Amino acid sequence: MRDCWLSPYGEVIYVSAWSHNTKAEELLIERYGFEDIYDIYDKHPFETASDVLMKYGWIRYSTCANRGWLMEVKPSSEQKNKMFDLTGYVYDD
């Protein structure tokens, strides 16, 4: 399994190891209306872009530090299905 972001709709976006935050910045700008990276950090001064994206319901998979699925909110059914498809992980409510 490669490092990735998993959208609330089950979309998988693969990233290079240690580049989750860079991709999170891009996704926040492209999909959530932030103007640029400065806008993200002005509105969320004590959080990383990854933290903000996870609050929008995205799930992170990492093969590096904190290996595995990382999430802030309960996953959607689409995410649960995709997590199982990708890694065999079963989210237990």
C-alpha positions as CSV (number, residue, x, y, z in Angstrom):
1,M,0.0,0.0,0.0
2,R,1.2,3.5,-0.9
3,D,0.7,6.7,1.0
4,C,-2.6,8.4,0.0
5,W,-5.5,10.6,0.9
6,L,-9.0,9.1,0.9
7,S,-11.9,11.5,0.2
8,P,-15.2,11.2,2.0
9,Y,-16.5,9.7,-1.3
10,G,-13.9,7.0,-1.5
11,E,-11.7,8.7,-4.0
12,V,-8.0,7.7,-3.5
13,I,-5.3,10.2,-4.2
14,Y,-1.8,8.8,-4.0
15,V,1.1,10.9,-2.7
16,S,4.8,10.4,-2.2
17,A,6.0,9.6,1.3
18,W,6.1,12.7,3.5
19,S,4.1,14.8,1.1
20,H,0.6,14.5,2.6
21,N,0.7,18.1,3.7
22,T,1.6,19.5,0.3
23,K,-1.2,17.6,-1.4
24,A,-3.6,18.7,1.4
25,E,-2.7,22.3,0.6
26,E,-3.5,21.7,-3.1
27,L,-6.8,19.9,-2.3
28,L,-7.9,22.7,0.1
29,I,-7.3,25.3,-2.6
30,E,-8.8,23.3,-5.5
31,R,-11.9,21.9,-3.7
32,Y,-12.7,24.1,-0.6
33,G,-12.2,27.6,-1.9
34,F,-9.1,28.7,-0.1
35,E,-7.2,31.3,-2.1
36,D,-3.7,30.0,-1.5
37,I,-1.6,28.4,1.2
38,Y,-1.4,31.7,3.1
39,D,-5.2,31.8,3.3
40,I,-5.2,28.3,4.8
41,Y,-2.8,29.2,7.5
42,D,-4.4,32.6,8.2
43,K,-7.7,30.8,8.8
44,H,-6.2,27.9,10.7
45,P,-3.1,29.3,12.4
46,F,-2.3,26.4,14.7
47,E,-3.1,23.6,12.3
48,T,-1.4,22.0,9.3
49,A,-3.2,21.7,6.0
50,S,-3.4,17.9,6.7
51,D,-5.2,18.7,10.0
52,V,-7.7,20.9,8.2
53,L,-8.3,18.4,5.4
54,M,-9.0,15.7,7.9
55,K,-11.6,17.9,9.6
56,Y,-13.3,18.0,6.2
57,G,-13.6,14.2,6.5
58,W,-10.6,13.1,4.6
59,I,-8.5,10.1,5.8
60,R,-4.8,9.8,5.5
61,Y,-2.8,6.6,4.9
62,S,0.8,6.7,5.9
63,T,3.6,4.2,5.5
64,C,6.0,6.4,7.5
65,A,5.4,7.9,10.9
66,N,2.1,6.9,12.5
67,R,1.8,4.1,9.9
68,G,-1.7,3.2,8.9
69,W,-5.1,5.0,8.6
70,L,-5.4,8.3,10.4
71,M,-8.7,10.1,10.7
72,E,-10.4,12.9,12.7
73,V,-14.0,11.9,12.0
74,K,-16.0,8.7,11.6
75,P,-15.4,7.4,8.1
76,S,-18.2,7.4,5.5
77,S,-19.5,4.0,4.2
78,E,-17.6,4.7,0.9
79,Q,-14.4,5.2,2.9
80,K,-14.9,2.1,5.0
81,N,-15.4,0.0,1.8
82,K,-12.3,1.5,0.2
83,M,-10.2,1.0,3.3
84,F,-11.1,-2.6,3.3
85,D,-10.5,-3.0,-0.5
86,L,-7.0,-1.4,-0.2
87,T,-5.7,-2.9,3.0
88,G,-8.2,-5.3,4.5
89,Y,-8.8,-2.9,7.4
90,V,-12.3,-3.2,9.0
91,Y,-13.4,0.0,10.8
92,D,-15.2,-1.0,14.0
93,D,-17.9,1.4,15.1
